[in-house]
Amino acid sequence: MNHYNKTTRFFAAMLVIGGIIGIAIAAILGVQLIRQSWLLAFPMGGLAALFAWAVFTGLRLWQGTPYGRKWAAILFASQIPELTLPGLKYQWYTGAHLSPTLQFGNGSAGADFSANIGASGEFFIGAGVPELVIGINLFAVLAVILLMRANHSFKLKTPPG
């Protein structure tokens, strides 16, 4: 097994394991939230679908298919930003999350670092987010870089002649 195969298999496992954990979390929360209103099942279903896509893509990456090589890098790229603005929150990950963040709000500023293993997804649009948080998932950055290095379809091709 060469270096690139080990790398892609590691990140494939992170997508699959994190995706399965994410599906389980979405299902548990969905069951609890549906008691309040059946409309709350839709966001949890969307989150479960996103995690299911991560599982599917991770399996394709493990098999070395072009689909898996392409979409795994794109899925990890979508996990890089962590952004909270007044009225908007976006953050999700599968597998691992290593994130330095800058936080601004309530007349103060701060820096933080979080490290998590598993899965999470936070997507929110509304008036309940009072602060500004900007961060990056360093694990996802590393995944994108290494997957792109291992993926022949991302390499520049020189024209013949």
N, C-alpha and C positions, 0 to 999 in steps of 0.2 A: 504494500500500500504506500503510494508516494505521499509527499507532504501535502500536496493540494487535495488529494483524496481524503486525508485525515482532517484537513481544515473544513472541507465542504461537508463531511459527515458530522463533524462536531456542530456546525451551525444548522445542519438539517435536524439533528437531534434536539437542538434548542428550539427550533420552530415547532417540531412535533410535540415535545414534552410541554413546552409553554402553551401551545395551542390547546392541548388536552386539558391542562389546568385552567386555561381561560374559558373553555367551553363549560367545564364543571362549575366554575364561579358564576358564569352568566346564568346557568341553569338554576343554581341554588338561589341566586338573587331574583331571578325571574319568578320562581315559585313563591318567594316571599312577597314580591311586589305585586303579583297578580291578585293577591288578596285585597290590596288597596284599590286597584283599578286594572281591568284587563288591558287598557291602553298602554300600561307600563311594560307589558310583555314585548311590545314592538322594539324598543331600544335594546332590550336584553337579547332579543332574537337577532338584531343587527350585529351586536357585539359577538354573539355566539357564531354568527356566520363569518365574521372577520377572523376569529380564532380557528374556525374550521378551514378557512382558506389557508391559514398558516400551516395547519397540519397537512393538508393536501400538498402544498408547495414544499414543505419539508420532506415529505415522502418522495416527491418527484426529484428533489435535490439529492436525496440519499441514493436514488437510482441513477443519478447523473444525466437526467434528461435535459434537453435545451430549455424546456419550460421551467423546470426547477432552478436551473442556473440563472435564468433571467429574472424570474419573479421573486426568488429568495432575496436577491440584492435589492430589489425594489421594495419588498416588504420590510426589510431591515432599514432601508433609507427612510421609510415612513415612520419608523420608530425613533429616529434621531431627535426631532424637536420635542421639547417640553415647553408648552406655551400656555400661560394664563393671562388673559387680558380682561378688563371689565366687560362682562357679558360673554366671554368665550374661554373654554378650557379644552386643551388637546394634549393628550399623552397616552401612549399605549406601548406595551412591550410583550415579547414572548421570550422566555428563557432567562434573561438577565437584564438588569437595569443599573448602570453606574452613571450617576448624573450629578455634575456640579450645577448649581442653580444660583441665580441672582433674584432676590425678592425685593419688591418695592411696594409699599402700601402703608396706610395709616401714619404718614409722616416719618417713616423709618425705612431703612434699607438694610439688607443683609445678604449673606452668602451661605449656602448650605451644600452638603454633599449627601446623596442617598445611594445605597447599594441594596438591591433586591434580587432575589431569585424566584422565578415562578412566572406569573402573568398578571397583567393589569390593563385596564382600559378606562380612560376618563375622557368623555366627550360631552361637553356641556355648552349650550347656547341659552343665555338668559340673563337675568339681572342679579343673580346671587353671587357673583364673583367680584369682590371688591379690590383685589390686589393685582399687581403685575408680577409674573414669575417668568423668567426666561432661563432655559437650561438645555443641555444636550445630553443624549444617552451615549456615553463613550463606548459602551459595549456594541451598540448598533453601528457606530462609526467604524470600529474595528472590523465588524462583520462585513460591512459594505466594502471596505478596502481589500480585505483578504479574499472575499468572494469574487470581486472584480479582477483581482490578480490571478485567481485560479480559473476564471471563466474566459475561454478563448473568444467568445462572441463579443466581449467588451474590449478586446485588444484592437488597436489601430491596425488596419490593413493597408499596406502600401500598394499603390496601383502597379500593375505589371508594366514593364518597359523601361 
